[in-house]
């Protein structure tokens, strides 16, 4: 009796959950030092990613009536659509170009949760997304970013934070606990968890290593963080605002302070904060690039501070003021409500 299987049955037997994931999601073979992962892990990965990608906010289509007018399914459907375009389409398309052509940034945004004040202005936003390895590694990083802002006649409140969760499908499809990367709470800035160690940990988890070769295959630490924070809704080139003008907090503006501006000019710091940029030649026409707290934190964690950003100054301590809630003397920056000090 022959034991040879028909070709079609043998081909079917060779199909594994790992190979199904590689085929469906366009995954690349990982570095040779990375374990291939168990079939149970790949099964969990496949089922979880398929379910999550069914809810990819970029795939949501609005209904239209016979005249081509949009029929809003929810009260804020139009606002959500505008925010999604600003974040997931316009903003992330620019950032995704930081990755090589043959190694894409794999991510899945979920529909953000938005809150509005009585004047129909954005008051809160919660962003959710998953980032997947471009390699055949059964891991994901779950992301969450919250923003809350409120401005009154004599006060302002602004709170924003960024979290991640490591999901190893060898263990489960749920992940563990969220870890806060950084936050801004009414000018109280916390960035102790956003450092070189955290960057190395996240890269190793997602890419299987943090070697020079893997960075050449993927992206630099700076670009990795820009993509990570962009996937959480913060795609602004200056990292000062989220979509719909949602200010992220303190921004240091060196040109607002004459002494700082003159110091940077004497150091010949290119105004675009690029160490290979063109040195300034005329003080009166010199406007050194501003730097938000978040941009500074990302550049510092990536060991990529420029000739201007390395002189970054944090917000001054708050002092009581009868009209603004701040002492607005010699701050050289923008307040958390977005107004210039």
C-alpha beads as a LAMMPS data file, in Angstrom:
LAMMPS data file: protein, C-alpha beads

341 atoms
340 bonds

1 atom types
1 bond types

-500.0 500.0 xlo xhi
-500.0 500.0 ylo yhi
-500.0 500.0 zlo zhi

Masses

1 110.0

Atoms # bond

1 1 1 0.000 0.000 0.000
2 1 1 1.474 3.315 -1.052
3 1 1 2.100 5.984 1.633
4 1 1 2.641 8.757 -0.873
5 1 1 0.104 11.567 -0.448
6 1 1 -1.456 13.324 -3.448
7 1 1 0.309 16.679 -4.132
8 1 1 -2.737 18.730 -3.118
9 1 1 -3.021 16.938 0.256
10 1 1 0.698 17.307 0.957
11 1 1 0.516 21.024 0.156
12 1 1 -2.413 21.391 2.525
13 1 1 -0.536 19.564 5.275
14 1 1 2.403 21.959 4.883
15 1 1 0.209 25.012 5.610
16 1 1 0.812 26.191 9.173
17 1 1 -0.610 29.073 11.190
18 1 1 2.787 30.750 10.866
19 1 1 2.797 30.431 7.072
20 1 1 -0.812 31.678 6.932
21 1 1 0.215 34.785 8.897
22 1 1 3.232 35.414 6.670
23 1 1 1.054 35.146 3.571
24 1 1 -1.935 37.165 4.810
25 1 1 -0.096 40.007 6.519
26 1 1 2.977 40.240 4.281
27 1 1 5.489 39.413 7.008
28 1 1 9.211 39.094 6.362
29 1 1 11.438 36.345 7.737
30 1 1 12.887 37.524 11.069
31 1 1 16.558 37.658 12.063
32 1 1 17.993 34.147 12.433
33 1 1 18.388 34.526 16.209
34 1 1 14.624 34.899 16.774
35 1 1 12.550 31.799 17.685
36 1 1 9.943 30.945 15.040
37 1 1 7.093 30.785 17.582
38 1 1 4.705 27.967 18.410
39 1 1 1.656 27.087 16.340
40 1 1 -0.596 28.055 19.259
41 1 1 1.015 31.501 19.347
42 1 1 0.551 31.988 15.625
43 1 1 -3.058 30.829 15.807
44 1 1 -3.779 33.394 18.519
45 1 1 -1.901 36.046 16.510
46 1 1 -3.876 35.296 13.341
47 1 1 -7.307 35.315 14.958
48 1 1 -6.532 38.444 17.018
49 1 1 -5.083 40.454 14.150
50 1 1 -7.874 39.513 11.758
51 1 1 -10.450 40.653 14.321
52 1 1 -8.618 43.903 15.071
53 1 1 -8.099 44.730 11.409
54 1 1 -11.811 44.261 10.776
55 1 1 -12.235 47.304 13.031
56 1 1 -9.453 49.305 11.354
57 1 1 -10.763 52.874 11.536
58 1 1 -9.284 53.615 8.115
59 1 1 -11.738 51.171 6.534
60 1 1 -14.909 52.818 7.857
61 1 1 -17.123 54.179 5.076
62 1 1 -19.886 56.704 5.549
63 1 1 -23.323 56.068 4.052
64 1 1 -24.626 58.476 1.423
65 1 1 -28.169 59.314 0.291
66 1 1 -29.377 59.318 -3.317
67 1 1 -28.076 62.872 -3.796
68 1 1 -24.589 61.973 -2.598
69 1 1 -24.967 63.687 0.783
70 1 1 -23.334 62.039 3.768
71 1 1 -25.658 60.362 6.246
72 1 1 -23.972 60.654 9.630
73 1 1 -24.297 57.456 11.642
74 1 1 -23.431 59.318 14.828
75 1 1 -23.527 62.936 15.921
76 1 1 -19.773 63.384 15.633
77 1 1 -19.291 61.250 12.494
78 1 1 -18.034 64.191 10.430
79 1 1 -15.606 65.303 13.140
80 1 1 -14.290 61.765 13.572
81 1 1 -13.820 61.487 9.827
82 1 1 -11.835 64.742 9.738
83 1 1 -9.692 63.655 12.680
84 1 1 -9.019 60.244 11.135
85 1 1 -7.922 61.883 7.885
86 1 1 -5.570 64.234 9.750
87 1 1 -4.148 61.398 11.854
88 1 1 -4.237 58.108 9.981
89 1 1 -4.114 59.353 6.406
90 1 1 -2.283 62.670 6.048
91 1 1 -0.151 62.466 9.196
92 1 1 0.872 58.817 9.164
93 1 1 1.419 58.635 5.410
94 1 1 4.173 61.216 5.880
95 1 1 5.712 59.318 8.796
96 1 1 5.468 55.892 7.139
97 1 1 7.970 57.127 4.558
98 1 1 10.584 56.949 7.335
99 1 1 10.601 53.168 6.860
100 1 1 12.409 51.494 3.927
101 1 1 10.345 50.485 0.896
102 1 1 10.835 46.790 1.626
103 1 1 10.009 47.021 5.348
104 1 1 6.697 48.722 6.048
105 1 1 5.350 50.074 9.330
106 1 1 2.540 47.683 10.283
107 1 1 -0.137 49.346 12.417
108 1 1 -3.904 49.282 12.941
109 1 1 -5.723 52.349 14.318
110 1 1 -9.046 52.007 16.109
111 1 1 -11.800 54.588 16.100
112 1 1 -10.890 57.319 18.627
113 1 1 -13.307 58.278 21.382
114 1 1 -14.027 62.015 21.341
115 1 1 -15.728 64.348 23.825
116 1 1 -17.117 67.831 23.138
117 1 1 -17.884 70.874 25.293
118 1 1 -21.031 72.991 25.176
119 1 1 -19.569 75.071 22.322
120 1 1 -18.924 71.936 20.253
121 1 1 -15.160 72.231 20.712
122 1 1 -13.045 69.154 21.233
123 1 1 -12.536 68.599 24.958
124 1 1 -11.211 65.048 25.122
125 1 1 -9.792 62.405 22.801
126 1 1 -8.683 58.818 23.382
127 1 1 -6.572 57.159 20.698
128 1 1 -6.042 53.393 20.339
129 1 1 -3.838 51.405 17.971
130 1 1 -1.817 48.221 17.546
131 1 1 1.667 48.076 16.050
132 1 1 2.834 44.780 14.543
133 1 1 6.293 43.587 13.625
134 1 1 7.098 43.583 9.898
135 1 1 8.859 40.289 10.633
136 1 1 7.315 36.899 11.395
137 1 1 7.389 37.455 15.157
138 1 1 4.145 36.766 17.104
139 1 1 4.279 40.041 19.031
140 1 1 2.314 43.298 19.043
141 1 1 2.487 46.595 20.905
142 1 1 -0.852 47.970 22.018
143 1 1 -0.965 51.772 22.231
144 1 1 -3.185 54.246 24.047
145 1 1 -3.007 58.062 24.149
146 1 1 -5.430 60.344 25.968
147 1 1 -5.896 64.098 25.670
148 1 1 -8.073 66.477 27.701
149 1 1 -8.119 70.250 27.355
150 1 1 -10.306 73.019 28.697
151 1 1 -9.778 76.798 28.572
152 1 1 -11.648 79.388 30.589
153 1 1 -11.389 83.158 31.137
154 1 1 -8.829 82.900 33.930
155 1 1 -7.687 79.286 33.829
156 1 1 -6.702 76.416 31.592
157 1 1 -6.459 72.671 32.085
158 1 1 -4.517 70.343 29.847
159 1 1 -3.704 66.695 30.456
160 1 1 -2.200 64.273 27.986
161 1 1 -0.412 60.951 28.341
162 1 1 0.937 58.053 26.287
163 1 1 0.882 54.340 27.183
164 1 1 1.987 51.036 25.673
165 1 1 1.338 47.355 26.386
166 1 1 3.448 44.428 25.164
167 1 1 1.423 41.548 23.727
168 1 1 3.319 38.244 23.408
169 1 1 1.048 35.705 21.738
170 1 1 3.085 32.874 23.220
171 1 1 1.474 33.830 26.533
172 1 1 -1.977 35.110 25.545
173 1 1 -3.802 37.421 23.173
174 1 1 -4.590 39.947 25.893
175 1 1 -1.218 41.355 26.928
176 1 1 -0.336 42.606 30.387
177 1 1 -0.711 46.072 31.857
178 1 1 -0.311 49.439 30.213
179 1 1 2.958 51.241 30.944
180 1 1 3.027 55.031 30.827
181 1 1 5.735 56.410 28.555
182 1 1 5.256 60.091 29.334
183 1 1 2.675 62.678 30.298
184 1 1 1.893 66.384 30.540
185 1 1 -0.400 67.446 33.369
186 1 1 -0.873 71.238 33.571
187 1 1 2.841 71.889 32.970
188 1 1 3.965 68.956 35.143
189 1 1 5.987 66.884 32.701
190 1 1 6.880 63.227 33.322
191 1 1 9.241 61.500 30.892
192 1 1 11.297 59.185 33.105
193 1 1 9.953 56.074 31.308
194 1 1 10.805 57.486 27.891
195 1 1 14.523 56.723 27.738
196 1 1 17.160 54.748 25.827
197 1 1 16.423 51.595 27.812
198 1 1 12.723 51.752 26.925
199 1 1 13.508 52.345 23.254
200 1 1 15.839 49.325 23.163
201 1 1 13.216 47.178 24.931
202 1 1 10.439 48.138 22.520
203 1 1 12.601 47.661 19.447
204 1 1 13.848 44.250 20.609
205 1 1 10.287 43.137 21.331
206 1 1 8.995 44.284 17.934
207 1 1 11.974 43.505 15.690
208 1 1 13.660 40.637 17.522
209 1 1 16.781 42.643 18.282
210 1 1 18.309 46.083 18.520
211 1 1 21.499 45.617 16.541
212 1 1 22.961 47.990 13.983
213 1 1 21.967 45.561 11.214
214 1 1 18.317 45.493 12.327
215 1 1 18.255 49.295 12.526
216 1 1 19.520 49.400 8.947
217 1 1 16.683 47.056 7.942
218 1 1 14.047 49.100 9.778
219 1 1 14.691 52.652 10.993
220 1 1 16.653 54.770 13.453
221 1 1 15.620 55.161 17.098
222 1 1 14.371 58.669 16.367
223 1 1 12.201 57.538 13.450
224 1 1 10.948 54.571 15.475
225 1 1 9.681 56.904 18.210
226 1 1 8.177 59.328 15.704
227 1 1 6.247 56.437 14.168
228 1 1 5.241 55.061 17.567
229 1 1 3.883 58.398 18.813
230 1 1 2.347 59.069 15.413
231 1 1 0.451 55.798 15.732
232 1 1 -0.987 57.228 18.961
233 1 1 -2.349 60.321 17.223
234 1 1 0.596 62.736 17.514
235 1 1 1.694 63.180 13.899
236 1 1 2.396 66.929 13.963
237 1 1 5.816 67.730 12.500
238 1 1 6.703 69.830 15.561
239 1 1 4.938 67.512 18.054
240 1 1 3.003 70.483 19.420
241 1 1 -0.575 69.491 18.546
242 1 1 -2.808 66.524 17.866
243 1 1 -5.531 66.699 15.241
244 1 1 -8.147 69.485 15.466
245 1 1 -5.640 71.886 17.078
246 1 1 -5.426 69.893 20.313
247 1 1 -2.385 71.515 21.949
248 1 1 -0.035 69.000 23.617
249 1 1 1.399 71.484 26.098
250 1 1 4.552 73.452 26.664
251 1 1 6.667 74.560 23.709
252 1 1 9.970 76.349 24.186
253 1 1 10.398 79.211 21.694
254 1 1 14.034 80.429 21.834
255 1 1 13.359 83.413 19.562
256 1 1 11.067 84.846 22.270
257 1 1 14.067 85.457 24.512
258 1 1 16.732 87.817 23.143
259 1 1 19.549 86.396 25.281
260 1 1 18.808 82.810 24.243
261 1 1 18.473 83.781 20.607
262 1 1 21.819 85.635 20.669
263 1 1 23.515 82.715 22.420
264 1 1 22.326 80.256 19.748
265 1 1 23.346 82.681 17.014
266 1 1 26.868 82.934 18.423
267 1 1 27.014 79.122 18.505
268 1 1 26.092 79.155 14.804
269 1 1 23.221 76.746 15.484
270 1 1 21.296 76.189 12.211
271 1 1 17.744 77.420 12.693
272 1 1 16.244 74.093 11.551
273 1 1 17.997 72.306 14.469
274 1 1 19.947 70.147 12.013
275 1 1 23.635 69.869 12.859
276 1 1 24.339 69.651 9.130
277 1 1 22.171 72.674 8.357
278 1 1 23.221 76.122 7.220
279 1 1 24.661 78.317 10.035
280 1 1 22.909 81.676 10.557
281 1 1 24.528 84.843 9.281
282 1 1 22.107 87.617 10.329
283 1 1 20.749 87.863 13.867
284 1 1 17.714 89.906 12.820
285 1 1 16.637 87.192 10.376
286 1 1 17.413 84.295 12.698
287 1 1 14.468 82.318 14.056
288 1 1 15.756 79.164 15.757
289 1 1 13.354 76.237 15.685
290 1 1 11.007 75.944 18.642
291 1 1 10.892 72.711 20.623
292 1 1 7.940 71.161 22.442
293 1 1 8.377 69.103 25.588
294 1 1 7.407 65.969 23.650
295 1 1 9.810 66.592 20.784
296 1 1 12.620 67.173 23.284
297 1 1 11.769 63.968 25.176
298 1 1 11.752 61.909 21.968
299 1 1 15.018 63.374 20.668
300 1 1 16.700 62.862 24.039
301 1 1 15.552 59.226 24.307
302 1 1 16.807 58.609 20.780
303 1 1 20.132 60.360 21.473
304 1 1 19.307 62.720 18.600
305 1 1 19.180 66.199 20.131
306 1 1 20.119 68.940 17.686
307 1 1 22.213 72.111 18.135
308 1 1 19.106 74.015 19.310
309 1 1 17.016 71.359 21.060
310 1 1 19.917 70.378 23.308
311 1 1 19.467 73.809 24.930
312 1 1 15.752 73.197 25.533
313 1 1 14.239 74.913 28.579
314 1 1 11.284 73.449 30.522
315 1 1 8.257 75.556 31.490
316 1 1 8.758 77.991 34.382
317 1 1 7.079 77.266 37.683
318 1 1 3.488 78.434 37.852
319 1 1 2.729 81.528 39.895
320 1 1 -0.653 82.926 40.729
321 1 1 -1.970 85.568 38.368
322 1 1 -5.391 87.255 38.587
323 1 1 -6.120 86.801 34.884
324 1 1 -4.045 83.988 33.427
325 1 1 -3.058 81.737 36.322
326 1 1 0.595 82.135 35.334
327 1 1 3.415 84.559 35.750
328 1 1 4.115 85.444 32.123
329 1 1 7.516 87.083 32.555
330 1 1 10.560 85.845 30.638
331 1 1 9.111 82.445 29.811
332 1 1 10.263 82.206 26.208
333 1 1 7.560 79.716 25.313
334 1 1 3.926 78.836 24.851
335 1 1 1.604 77.920 27.698
336 1 1 -0.358 74.718 27.913
337 1 1 -3.454 76.443 26.555
338 1 1 -1.606 77.279 23.359
339 1 1 -1.293 81.018 23.925
340 1 1 2.047 82.735 23.652
341 1 1 3.534 83.851 26.948

Bonds

1 1 1 2
2 1 2 3
3 1 3 4
4 1 4 5
5 1 5 6
6 1 6 7
7 1 7 8
8 1 8 9
9 1 9 10
10 1 10 11
11 1 11 12
12 1 12 13
13 1 13 14
14 1 14 15
15 1 15 16
16 1 16 17
17 1 17 18
18 1 18 19
19 1 19 20
20 1 20 21
21 1 21 22
22 1 22 23
23 1 23 24
24 1 24 25
25 1 25 26
26 1 26 27
27 1 27 28
28 1 28 29
29 1 29 30
30 1 30 31
31 1 31 32
32 1 32 33
33 1 33 34
34 1 34 35
35 1 35 36
36 1 36 37
37 1 37 38
38 1 38 39
39 1 39 40
40 1 40 41
41 1 41 42
42 1 42 43
43 1 43 44
44 1 44 45
45 1 45 46
46 1 46 47
47 1 47 48
48 1 48 49
49 1 49 50
50 1 50 51
51 1 51 52
52 1 52 53
53 1 53 54
54 1 54 55
55 1 55 56
56 1 56 57
57 1 57 58
58 1 58 59
59 1 59 60
60 1 60 61
61 1 61 62
62 1 62 63
63 1 63 64
64 1 64 65
65 1 65 66
66 1 66 67
67 1 67 68
68 1 68 69
69 1 69 70
70 1 70 71
71 1 71 72
72 1 72 73
73 1 73 74
74 1 74 75
75 1 75 76
76 1 76 77
77 1 77 78
78 1 78 79
79 1 79 80
80 1 80 81
81 1 81 82
82 1 82 83
83 1 83 84
84 1 84 85
85 1 85 86
86 1 86 87
87 1 87 88
88 1 88 89
89 1 89 90
90 1 90 91
91 1 91 92
92 1 92 93
93 1 93 94
94 1 94 95
95 1 95 96
96 1 96 97
97 1 97 98
98 1 98 99
99 1 99 100
100 1 100 101
101 1 101 102
102 1 102 103
103 1 103 104
104 1 104 105
105 1 105 106
106 1 106 107
107 1 107 108
108 1 108 109
109 1 109 110
110 1 110 111
111 1 111 112
112 1 112 113
113 1 113 114
114 1 114 115
115 1 115 116
116 1 116 117
117 1 117 118
118 1 118 119
119 1 119 120
120 1 120 121
121 1 121 122
122 1 122 123
123 1 123 124
124 1 124 125
125 1 125 126
126 1 126 127
127 1 127 128
128 1 128 129
129 1 129 130
130 1 130 131
131 1 131 132
132 1 132 133
133 1 133 134
134 1 134 135
135 1 135 136
136 1 136 137
137 1 137 138
138 1 138 139
139 1 139 140
140 1 140 141
141 1 141 142
142 1 142 143
143 1 143 144
144 1 144 145
145 1 145 146
146 1 146 147
147 1 147 148
148 1 148 149
149 1 149 150
150 1 150 151
151 1 151 152
152 1 152 153
153 1 153 154
154 1 154 155
155 1 155 156
156 1 156 157
157 1 157 158
158 1 158 159
159 1 159 160
160 1 160 161
161 1 161 162
162 1 162 163
163 1 163 164
164 1 164 165
165 1 165 166
166 1 166 167
167 1 167 168
168 1 168 169
169 1 169 170
170 1 170 171
171 1 171 172
172 1 172 173
173 1 173 174
174 1 174 175
175 1 175 176
176 1 176 177
177 1 177 178
178 1 178 179
179 1 179 180
180 1 180 181
181 1 181 182
182 1 182 183
183 1 183 184
184 1 184 185
185 1 185 186
186 1 186 187
187 1 187 188
188 1 188 189
189 1 189 190
190 1 190 191
191 1 191 192
192 1 192 193
193 1 193 194
194 1 194 195
195 1 195 196
196 1 196 197
197 1 197 198
198 1 198 199
199 1 199 200
200 1 200 201
201 1 201 202
202 1 202 203
203 1 203 204
204 1 204 205
205 1 205 206
206 1 206 207
207 1 207 208
208 1 208 209
209 1 209 210
210 1 210 211
211 1 211 212
212 1 212 213
213 1 213 214
214 1 214 215
215 1 215 216
216 1 216 217
217 1 217 218
218 1 218 219
219 1 219 220
220 1 220 221
221 1 221 222
222 1 222 223
223 1 223 224
224 1 224 225
225 1 225 226
226 1 226 227
227 1 227 228
228 1 228 229
229 1 229 230
230 1 230 231
231 1 231 232
232 1 232 233
233 1 233 234
234 1 234 235
235 1 235 236
236 1 236 237
237 1 237 238
238 1 238 239
239 1 239 240
240 1 240 241
241 1 241 242
242 1 242 243
243 1 243 244
244 1 244 245
245 1 245 246
246 1 246 247
247 1 247 248
248 1 248 249
249 1 249 250
250 1 250 251
251 1 251 252
252 1 252 253
253 1 253 254
254 1 254 255
255 1 255 256
256 1 256 257
257 1 257 258
258 1 258 259
259 1 259 260
260 1 260 261
261 1 261 262
262 1 262 263
263 1 263 264
264 1 264 265
265 1 265 266
266 1 266 267
267 1 267 268
268 1 268 269
269 1 269 270
270 1 270 271
271 1 271 272
272 1 272 273
273 1 273 274
274 1 274 275
275 1 275 276
276 1 276 277
277 1 277 278
278 1 278 279
279 1 279 280
280 1 280 281
281 1 281 282
282 1 282 283
283 1 283 284
284 1 284 285
285 1 285 286
286 1 286 287
287 1 287 288
288 1 288 289
289 1 289 290
290 1 290 291
291 1 291 292
292 1 292 293
293 1 293 294
294 1 294 295
295 1 295 296
296 1 296 297
297 1 297 298
298 1 298 299
299 1 299 300
300 1 300 301
301 1 301 302
302 1 302 303
303 1 303 304
304 1 304 305
305 1 305 306
306 1 306 307
307 1 307 308
308 1 308 309
309 1 309 310
310 1 310 311
311 1 311 312
312 1 312 313
313 1 313 314
314 1 314 315
315 1 315 316
316 1 316 317
317 1 317 318
318 1 318 319
319 1 319 320
320 1 320 321
321 1 321 322
322 1 322 323
323 1 323 324
324 1 324 325
325 1 325 326
326 1 326 327
327 1 327 328
328 1 328 329
329 1 329 330
330 1 330 331
331 1 331 332
332 1 332 333
333 1 333 334
334 1 334 335
335 1 335 336
336 1 336 337
337 1 337 338
338 1 338 339
339 1 339 340
340 1 340 341
